[in-house]
Amino acid sequence: MNPSPAARPLILVVDNSRAVTGALNAMRHATGPLREEFAFEYVLPTGSTGRAVLEQDGYRVHELPFVEISRRKGDLLRYGPMLLLNGWRLHQLAWRQKAQVVHLNDFYNLTGYVAKALSFGRLRVVTHVRFLPQSLIQPLARTWKWLGETVADRVLCVSQAVRRYFSPEGNVQVVFDPIPGPERHPAPVPPLQRPAGPVQLLYLSNYIQGKGQDLALRAFAQAYAHNPQLRLTFVGGDMGLAKNREFREQLEAAVRAQSLTGAVTFGGFVTDVEQVIKQADILLNFSESESFSLTCLDALYYGTPLIASDCGGPAELFENGQSGLLVPNRDVPAMAAAIGQLAADPALRQQFSEAGRAYVRQKFRPAATFGQLAQVYRDVLRQA
């Protein structure tokens, strides 16, 4: 028998996303199936465009003026005072809403620890690590690691690649992100062969330096020289940040400089990820550092053949050569060769499509994903 709405424990999910990101979507996918047992409310940065998506899902959303550590002097000066102030605000919010758990969906958001201290330890804190701490400035990463292992009631890692950064013992465990919900655009089983013509490559990621669009463009140019039937589409948002807009502009300038405007196109943020993935023949992800990669998981789940870089978590999502191709990190010639190989072999794309769909449905089944998250909540609530 499910608890009544009033009896469900309330969990405040704190997320630093100023736009819709893979981290935010992964958390949505995880909390959605658990709403009969737990109540969830989200806390986002003031003005985040993620608010509309969460409210459409039926979540109550609160906002706090989070300040992140950055190279800007103003942010550095404000960080300490705003951390204390937002920690107090989060503590007050938890007290008003009668929340029992704060789930920090960002390893570097420390407001939950301040809120726990102000509650004299009564408020439980779960910390999610969704990026590779190994790739960060180590004095900061080691500080966040110590806080997670010492103050948090549980630290959740999205992959074994992330888990290896932490101590072998203690309150740290792996909880995989779940596969997406039911498909809205079902693919034929077996998938139909696409008609002869251009091979459509998709790069689905926000325009952020380090996400690999520049590597993909260089690899595509090499592959295109041998196969002019290739087409590449970049899709993603800039999250409202000037540095991301500048990165996209640099990519567009490179396309013009190489006379690739007829073969490479750029799109903005999309809400129907499933549709855009299924319209592609191959999905590329050449990020330089990924703890998990929801985009890679989506491609495998929806049956679009995947080529990904060996940059952390993606290597754990599929079997290289069986359900996708894994290429060395930052190795443009290897990326170009993989594109050429898969584009020229429809039968291999068919094999990857079927094998990828089967593999992720088994590995990322409920018991290993949101079912495990539910058990984490039960365990920490028993400690309250």
LINNORCOR-V247356 format. One record per backbone hydrogen bond with DSSP energy under -0.5 kcal/mol. NH is the residue of the N-H (numbers start at 0). CO is the residue of the C=O. If there is no record, write none. Layout:
# LINNORCOR-V247356
nh | co
NH | CO
NH | CO
This chain:
# LINNORCOR-V247356
nh | co
6 | 3
7 | 3
7 | 4
8 | 36
10 | 38
11 | 100
12 | 10
12 | 40
13 | 11
13 | 102
14 | 12
14 | 42
20 | 18
24 | 20
25 | 21
26 | 22
27 | 23
28 | 24
29 | 25
30 | 26
31 | 27
32 | 28
33 | 30
34 | 31
36 | 33
37 | 33
38 | 8
40 | 10
41 | 59
42 | 12
43 | 61
45 | 63
47 | 44
48 | 17
50 | 47
52 | 48
53 | 49
54 | 50
55 | 51
56 | 52
57 | 54
58 | 53
59 | 39
61 | 41
63 | 43
65 | 63
75 | 71
76 | 72
77 | 73
78 | 74
79 | 75
81 | 77
82 | 78
83 | 79
84 | 80
85 | 81
86 | 82
87 | 83
88 | 84
89 | 85
90 | 86
91 | 87
92 | 88
93 | 89
94 | 90
95 | 91
96 | 92
97 | 93
98 | 93
99 | 9
100 | 9
101 | 123
102 | 11
102 | 100
103 | 101
103 | 125
104 | 13
104 | 102
108 | 105
109 | 107
112 | 109
113 | 109
114 | 110
115 | 111
116 | 112
117 | 113
118 | 114
119 | 116
120 | 115
121 | 118
123 | 99
125 | 101
126 | 153
127 | 103
128 | 155
129 | 127
132 | 130
134 | 131
135 | 132
139 | 136
140 | 136
141 | 137
142 | 138
143 | 139
144 | 140
145 | 141
146 | 142
147 | 143
148 | 144
149 | 145
150 | 146
151 | 146
152 | 124
153 | 124
154 | 170
155 | 126
156 | 172
157 | 128
162 | 158
163 | 159
164 | 161
165 | 162
172 | 154
174 | 156
175 | 367
178 | 363
198 | 228
199 | 197
200 | 198
200 | 230
201 | 281
202 | 232
203 | 201
203 | 283
204 | 202
204 | 234
206 | 236
207 | 205
210 | 207
215 | 211
216 | 212
217 | 213
218 | 214
219 | 215
220 | 216
221 | 217
222 | 218
223 | 219
224 | 220
225 | 221
225 | 222
226 | 222
229 | 226
230 | 198
231 | 262
232 | 200
233 | 264
234 | 202
235 | 266
240 | 237
244 | 240
245 | 241
246 | 242
247 | 243
248 | 244
249 | 245
250 | 246
251 | 247
252 | 248
253 | 249
254 | 250
255 | 251
256 | 252
257 | 253
258 | 255
259 | 254
262 | 259
263 | 259
264 | 231
266 | 233
272 | 270
275 | 271
276 | 272
277 | 273
278 | 274
279 | 276
280 | 199
281 | 199
282 | 304
283 | 201
284 | 306
287 | 209
289 | 310
296 | 292
297 | 293
298 | 294
299 | 295
300 | 296
301 | 297
302 | 298
302 | 299
303 | 298
304 | 280
304 | 302
306 | 282
307 | 324
308 | 284
309 | 326
310 | 308
312 | 289
314 | 311
315 | 312
316 | 313
317 | 313
319 | 317
320 | 323
321 | 318
322 | 318
323 | 318
324 | 305
326 | 307
328 | 309
330 | 327
331 | 329
334 | 330
335 | 331
336 | 332
337 | 333
338 | 334
339 | 335
340 | 336
341 | 337
342 | 338
343 | 339
344 | 341
348 | 344
349 | 345
350 | 346
351 | 347
352 | 348
353 | 349
354 | 350
355 | 351
356 | 352
357 | 353
358 | 354
359 | 355
360 | 356
361 | 357
362 | 358
363 | 359
364 | 361
367 | 364
368 | 364
368 | 365
370 | 365
371 | 365
372 | 368
373 | 369
374 | 370
375 | 371
376 | 372
377 | 373
378 | 374
379 | 375
380 | 376
381 | 377
382 | 378
383 | 379
383 | 380
